[in-house]
């Protein structure tokens, strides 16, 4: 029960702290008290997620380090990454962009842990989806971080060619984000007709909000369109890829929608928690609390691999063939 709760806190705190709370100031007169209340609530949720996430992370990394199975790469990566992410989370407790160098280190560290966790999970059919999700999230995260680093360097040194390269890398990274969305959507909705209708409804809702965000940046926009434009704008990151603004908005809105749906899905808790944390951190692992999300996803996905099997489970696994620990 604790893991879905931590994942839900990650989604809700990210949605309120990154999108809703920053969009309200200056939008309407006479709501200053509500803005203060929402900011306080956002800070409370962020701190609650940080402490809950660190508690889970310390427990799981301790289990990984003490485990007897041979998996040297993950063990060597898990402890230093968890320490680094935990230190930056506890010292900054932020849901926005931080100092460039530490942010880049944070993004690369959490993505490397996801990539180190993925290969063993992909080997077993029961955990293959989790491994693919971590592999996609980690690879895309490295590309997002590289794109931002190149864009920052290009801006400081006035190098337009390098900025074009940064936008190209960012475009490829969003392509991997779309593949991750497709994987999670296939797991949640399946191939049934009802599942397809639900997916189409979610896509239609995200497209509607994305279109409203476009209208909100123009003249004579309604208040809710202005709020949609501001909220989506805070969720989008630089550099801008070679994609229309509508497509960028659609991808980030679907990430939020599918992460919420994954938490509510009546499916195995570990997989839906891993999917949720991968989606909520997608493209933003340079933010301390979202780097913690991807770190937790990797640790949670690997936790059952390091669990000692009971004799009954071991006998059952020997009869049925290879399992996740093979």
Secondary structure, 3 states (H helix, E strand, C coil): CHHHHHHHHHHHHHHHHHHHHHHHCCCCCCCHHHHHHHHHHHHHHHHHHHHHHHHHHHHHHHHHHHCCCCCHHHHHHHHHHHHHHHHHHHHHCCCCCCCHHHHHHHHHHHHHHHHHHHHHHHHCHHHHHHHHHHHHHHHHHHHHHHHHHHHHHHHHHCCHHHHHHHHHHHHHHHHHHHHHHHHHHHHHHCCCHHHHHHHHHHHHHHHHHHHHHHHHCCCCCCHHHHHHHHHHHHHCCCCCCCCCHHHHHHHHHHHHHHHHHHHHCCCCHHHHHHHHHHHHHCCCCCCHHHHHHHHHHHHHHHHHHHCCCCHHHHHHHHHHCCCCCC
